[in-house]
Amino acid sequence: MSEPRWTAKFTVDLESAESADHLLAALVPEATREVPKTSATLGRPSGTQVTIDVRASDAGSLRAAANTYLGWVDLAAGSELVARKAASSPRSPKPLSP
């Protein structure tokens, strides 16, 4: 990537350190991939926060990377919500065999 001219920093405040761990685990593989004209660095400034620093060589690449990372954050949050609901709901009994 050429010298970055465009940068953005996103800070995600989460409910718990466990949620921050889950988000980082979901984002690390994506941050290590080569994305043309962009790079990203993940951080953990506090127990319940995750930061995403995106650098890009042009505005269009920055916009695309920002949309992608924020989409992954939204997907991770939705997945965790579904998992929590499933874990807290009573299990339906299995149907009896005839």
Rosetta silent file (secondary structure, phi, psi, omega in degrees, C-alpha in Angstrom):
SEQUENCE: MSEPRWTAKFTVDLESAESADHLLAALVPEATREVPKTSATLGRPSGTQVTIDVRASDAGSLRAAANTYLGWVDLAAGSELVARKAASSPRSPKPLSP
SCORE:     score description
SCORE:     0.000 S_00000001
   1 L     0.000  137.806  174.688    0.000    0.000    0.000 S_00000001
   2 L   -69.558  169.550 -178.677    1.267    3.479   -0.764 S_00000001
   3 L   -52.333  125.915 -177.758    1.582    5.970    2.079 S_00000001
   4 L   -66.182  133.693  176.833   -1.894    6.326    3.649 S_00000001
   5 L  -107.708  -19.109 -176.247   -3.518    9.684    3.062 S_00000001
   6 E  -122.345  135.750  179.348   -6.876    8.866    4.618 S_00000001
   7 E  -139.112  154.204  174.789   -7.467    7.518    8.128 S_00000001
   8 E  -148.178  143.949  176.527  -10.408    6.726   10.377 S_00000001
   9 E  -126.853  128.113  178.957  -10.576    5.441   13.932 S_00000001
  10 E  -115.485  134.920  175.357  -13.620    3.663   15.318 S_00000001
  11 E  -117.745  124.421 -179.088  -14.118    2.903   18.995 S_00000001
  12 E  -107.905  118.311  176.543  -16.694    0.280   19.901 S_00000001
  13 E   -93.546  123.818 -176.442  -17.971    0.360   23.498 S_00000001
  14 L  -113.834  166.140 -176.603  -19.256   -3.034   24.582 S_00000001
  15 L   -72.432  -27.573 -174.973  -21.215   -4.278   27.589 S_00000001
  16 L  -151.551  163.950  175.360  -18.492   -6.552   28.926 S_00000001
  17 H   -64.402  -34.296  178.466  -14.890   -7.629   28.544 S_00000001
  18 H   -62.372  -41.207  177.627  -16.197  -10.977   27.282 S_00000001
  19 H   -64.617  -38.739  177.398  -18.053   -9.203   24.457 S_00000001
  20 H   -64.316  -40.589  176.087  -14.870   -7.298   23.599 S_00000001
  21 H   -59.059  -45.247 -179.346  -12.960  -10.609   23.501 S_00000001
  22 H   -62.945  -42.832 -179.738  -15.554  -12.058   21.119 S_00000001
  23 H   -64.046  -45.995  178.458  -15.419   -9.022   18.832 S_00000001
  24 H   -59.761  -43.209  179.937  -11.624   -9.080   18.678 S_00000001
  25 H   -61.045  -35.013  179.268  -11.650  -12.800   17.931 S_00000001
  26 H   -73.936  -34.389 -174.344  -14.066  -12.167   15.058 S_00000001
  27 H   -88.259  -26.787 -175.084  -12.101   -9.233   13.607 S_00000001
  28 H   -55.166  -47.187  179.777   -8.486  -10.447   13.925 S_00000001
  29 H   -60.932  -33.891 -179.287   -8.602  -12.792   10.897 S_00000001
  30 H   -72.861  -37.786 -177.881  -10.083  -10.001    8.792 S_00000001
  31 H   -69.696  -23.533 -178.798   -7.547   -7.391    9.910 S_00000001
  32 L   -87.926   -9.193  178.426   -4.650   -9.644    8.922 S_00000001
  33 L   -75.895  151.389  175.783   -5.904  -10.142    5.361 S_00000001
  34 L   -80.827  117.303  175.525   -4.450   -8.081    2.561 S_00000001
  35 E  -115.593  124.793 -175.906   -7.068   -5.606    1.365 S_00000001
  36 L   -53.687  132.854  173.911   -5.989   -3.471   -1.604 S_00000001
  37 L    67.629    9.098 -179.427   -5.086    0.125   -0.737 S_00000001
  38 E  -139.085  161.279  168.702   -5.993   -0.280    2.961 S_00000001
  39 E  -148.218  156.260 -179.425   -4.679   -1.560    6.266 S_00000001
  40 E  -139.524  144.924  176.184   -6.291   -1.882    9.681 S_00000001
  41 E  -126.523  132.895  178.728   -5.020   -2.176   13.223 S_00000001
  42 E   -98.800  147.850  177.954   -7.135   -3.425   16.114 S_00000001
  43 E  -140.047  169.026  179.699   -6.706   -2.202   19.669 S_00000001
  44 E  -138.816   77.597 -175.834   -8.067   -2.727   23.161 S_00000001
  45 E   -66.930  -24.311  175.880   -7.788    0.585   25.067 S_00000001
  46 E  -147.954  175.025 -177.697   -9.906   -0.734   27.943 S_00000001
  47 L   -60.983  -29.469 -175.943  -11.561   -3.970   28.993 S_00000001
  48 L  -113.792   12.190  179.581  -14.823   -3.169   27.249 S_00000001
  49 E  -120.134  146.237  172.657  -13.581   -1.213   24.230 S_00000001
  50 E  -128.745  134.428  176.213  -12.214   -2.263   20.865 S_00000001
  51 E  -112.214  148.735  176.525  -10.665    0.207   18.419 S_00000001
  52 E  -128.339  112.872  176.612  -10.305   -0.165   14.682 S_00000001
  53 E  -101.923  118.124 -178.370   -7.768    2.127   12.972 S_00000001
  54 E  -112.011  134.244  176.815   -8.181    2.092    9.205 S_00000001
  55 E  -124.618  140.882 -178.445   -5.670    3.634    6.803 S_00000001
  56 E  -146.804  157.377 -179.421   -6.174    3.987    3.075 S_00000001
  57 L   -85.933  -13.762  177.267   -4.520    5.553    0.076 S_00000001
  58 L  -150.545  164.013 -174.743   -7.759    7.105   -1.219 S_00000001
  59 H   -63.934  -39.278 -179.683  -11.191    8.134    0.011 S_00000001
  60 H   -64.027  -40.020  177.766  -13.067    5.374   -1.811 S_00000001
  61 H   -67.366  -38.432  177.573  -10.902    2.664   -0.266 S_00000001
  62 H   -63.807  -44.465  179.194  -11.358    4.180    3.179 S_00000001
  63 H   -60.719  -45.506 -179.732  -15.132    4.263    2.734 S_00000001
  64 H   -62.948  -44.237  179.790  -15.201    0.645    1.568 S_00000001
  65 H   -66.038  -41.691  178.737  -12.995   -0.528    4.448 S_00000001
  66 H   -61.388  -46.310  178.449  -15.016    1.458    7.009 S_00000001
  67 H   -60.717  -40.520 -178.961  -18.276   -0.019    5.718 S_00000001
  68 H   -65.288  -51.195 -178.354  -16.771   -3.501    5.791 S_00000001
  69 H   -64.402  -42.195  179.054  -15.404   -3.283    9.342 S_00000001
  70 H   -66.569  -33.111  174.190  -18.551   -1.647   10.719 S_00000001
  71 H   -64.211  -41.042  177.980  -20.609   -4.354    9.005 S_00000001
  72 H   -66.371  -36.919  176.838  -18.502   -7.027   10.715 S_00000001
  73 H   -61.857  -45.822  179.476  -18.983   -5.268   14.069 S_00000001
  74 H   -62.843  -42.772  178.880  -22.749   -5.275   13.517 S_00000001
  75 H   -63.352  -43.666  179.263  -22.714   -8.937   12.469 S_00000001
  76 H   -63.508  -41.580  179.546  -20.641   -9.934   15.525 S_00000001
  77 H   -65.234  -43.257  178.080  -22.972   -8.026   17.858 S_00000001
  78 H   -64.286  -39.905  178.781  -26.052   -9.630   16.308 S_00000001
  79 H   -64.610  -40.976  179.627  -24.493  -13.090   16.505 S_00000001
  80 H   -66.558  -38.552  178.066  -23.649  -12.623   20.177 S_00000001
  81 H   -61.954  -45.630  178.672  -27.191  -11.460   20.918 S_00000001
  82 H   -62.630  -42.548 -179.717  -28.674  -14.541   19.248 S_00000001
  83 H   -63.749  -40.666  178.532  -26.239  -16.809   21.107 S_00000001
  84 H   -64.615  -42.508  179.248  -27.132  -15.220   24.461 S_00000001
  85 H   -63.463  -41.481  179.889  -30.853  -15.607   23.819 S_00000001
  86 H   -65.270  -37.521 -178.832  -30.380  -19.237   22.826 S_00000001
  87 H   -71.311  -28.107 -176.498  -28.320  -19.929   25.937 S_00000001
  88 H   -94.915  -10.560 -179.218  -30.902  -18.367   28.255 S_00000001
  89 L   -85.684  145.967  178.239  -34.049  -19.909   26.745 S_00000001
  90 L   -65.848  143.767  179.178  -35.398  -23.182   28.106 S_00000001
  91 L   -75.244  136.865  174.991  -34.730  -26.116   25.870 S_00000001
  92 L   -75.770  138.275  178.332  -37.715  -27.626   24.148 S_00000001
  93 L   -66.138  149.921  177.182  -38.140  -31.291   24.959 S_00000001
  94 L   -71.935  144.380  177.080  -37.365  -33.724   22.172 S_00000001
  95 L   -65.858  145.939  178.626  -40.423  -35.310   20.608 S_00000001
  96 L   -75.872  143.287  177.204  -41.137  -38.831   21.752 S_00000001
  97 L   -74.684  143.822  178.324  -40.586  -41.589   19.227 S_00000001
  98 L   -69.701    0.000    0.000  -43.760  -43.467   18.201 S_00000001
